[in-house]
Amino acid sequence: MFASYLLNAWIVAGIVAVVAAVVGFFVVLRGSTFVAHAVPQSAFAGAAGAGLLGAGTLLGLGVFSLGAALGIGWLGRRGRHDVVTALAVAMLIGTGSLFLSWSTEYAPEIYALLFGEVLGVSGDEIGVTALLGALCLVAVAVLYRPLLLASVAPEVAAARGMRVHRLETAFLVVVALAGTTAVPVVGALLMFSLMVGPSAAARCLTSRPLRAMALAVVIALGCVWGAIAASYQTDWPIGCYVATFAGGSYLLAQLLRWAVQLRHSTSSPVAAAGGGA
Amino acid sequence: MGTVVHTVFAPGFFSSDPVRLAVVTGLMVALVSGALGVFTVLRGQSFAGHALSDLGTLGGSSAALAGVGPLWGFVGVGVVVAGVMELFGTRQRRSRDVATGLVLSAALGLSALFLYIGTTMDSTTGVTVTILFGSLFTVSGGTVPLLVLLGAATLAVLTVLYRPLLLGSVSAELAAARGIPVRLLGLAFLVLLALATALSSMSVGTILSPALLVGPAATALRLTRRPVAAMALAGAVGTAATWIGIVLAYDSYRWPPTGRGWPVSFFVVTLVFALYLLTDAAARISTARSRRRDQDPQYPTAAPAPAGVN
């Protein structure tokens, strides 16, 4: 299980988990789960199409996910955000299906892009993933304070003279970057699970931003590494394990929170009123 | 004149059976999606609509594994997932989105497993692609009557629920004050949405299904604010986009690069998107003009659109 050819998988999954959890913290905080789902999915369509046309998977991923992010950011200024997201992702996937219809490749490649192929990662790919992941983390670190304020209290941020829309577009670009990092190795669907599950679980357990982020990273790492081990043992696809573990971690965290609240409310009603908020 | 008709409608268009089925299916799906889509946009549940049609993968793959007809897989999975979503969801939009996302991610994990088992069992490469990108031209003749029946039933239930649902969508507080069971109504709507997306993602594919649900409705709501008019307009826009898409896709068998035809979903999605952009631009221009007429220098340039216009 820890053989050298599997070492790449452990490393690359770790990188992706850290990036997904850090970006996912803001995704859950802002309630922009739909965007987190839409951007990797349209990236997948671009990669499937462009890769098969011979334009390079990473290029296709980058172009489509950036296109999705900027399009949603631009159109979302006026229209309702969720409507625009739904339309943009449909448009990009439609274009991807056009490319696919031109190519003559078979489904396994598409399946890998959708559900991940973490076990076949080469050394070169680790370098690219690490580079893009580091870029993502730096961007989040730079945006951290203004983005946190704009996410929690957009009115206050606007009153302070921040350009909330520009900040939002920047955040969308970070999501796109994270998607480009992760989709070739872990697949579009898995990336989405990793962004949402651990961060939602962490937010159940603590309300302090940095602590929640750290907790989300730990949970995400547990999810992917556990999934690799389970996938190695049973030979089932890794995507289904990551989704199960991520969803399970959220359920556990929610149960834990209820249990804590219940104990608080039986011991002292005042603390429960404060903790439940 | 004859050559124009000949150029637009490639030879054999009107006598082709797949085209006839596609035209009927497209009409039905566009009407049902348009009516439900107006509520989906008003209630801000585009993500739920998108997620439910994404789960077409789960429905299709589990039906293939269980050996039942795909329709039952789609409908069953859709209704179960809609129930779970409503169970977890709260009234706040942010946490509702997170709940939808979590349910979607878990369900996609399951569909990954089912698809994997499906492809390893009979190693047909087409299953994934067909389920994901399904096409209007592959609708089989047997499902069309069932499709029409279920679509009509959905519209009938929507008519019965119309008034309380509209009130609940526009102002949940007011509806609750009037004694309308808002939560139950939300569940009923989500189940209805699941049924409609199941029908449409089975017949037109999981790409087209959310586009037809949200796109025409958003376009119509830009043009009119009366719900019934918006529903009719959305149905008309969706039908027009679908039919033009069918014509273009049929023509595209003569186009480069492969001569195998371009996917019909691509044409329809592009048309829907272009229509939305057009009405968006028109609304933008008219707002700018009325703003100039008002001669109000204090008016903020980046003001959000008034509620309900979106």
Interface residues (C-beta under 8 A of the other chain):
Chain A: V28 R30 G31 S32 T33 F34 A36 H37 A38 L75 R77 R78 G79 R80 D82 V83 T85 A86 L87 V89 A90 M91 I93 G94 T95 S97 L98 L100 S101 W102 Y106 A107 P108 I110 Y111 L114 F115 H165 L189 F192 S193 V196 G197 A200 W236 P237 G239 C240 Y241 V242 A243 T244 A246 G247 Y250
Chain B: V41 G44 Q45 S46 F47 G49 H50 A51 R93 R94 S95 D97 V98 T100 G101 L102 L104 S105 A106 L108 G109 L110 A112 L113 L115 Y116 T119 T125 G126 V127 T128 V129 L132 F133 I207 L208 P210 A211 L213 V214 G215 A218 P257 T258 R260 G261 W262 P263 S265 F266 V268 V269 T270 V272 F273 Y276 D280 A283 R284 A302 A305 N310
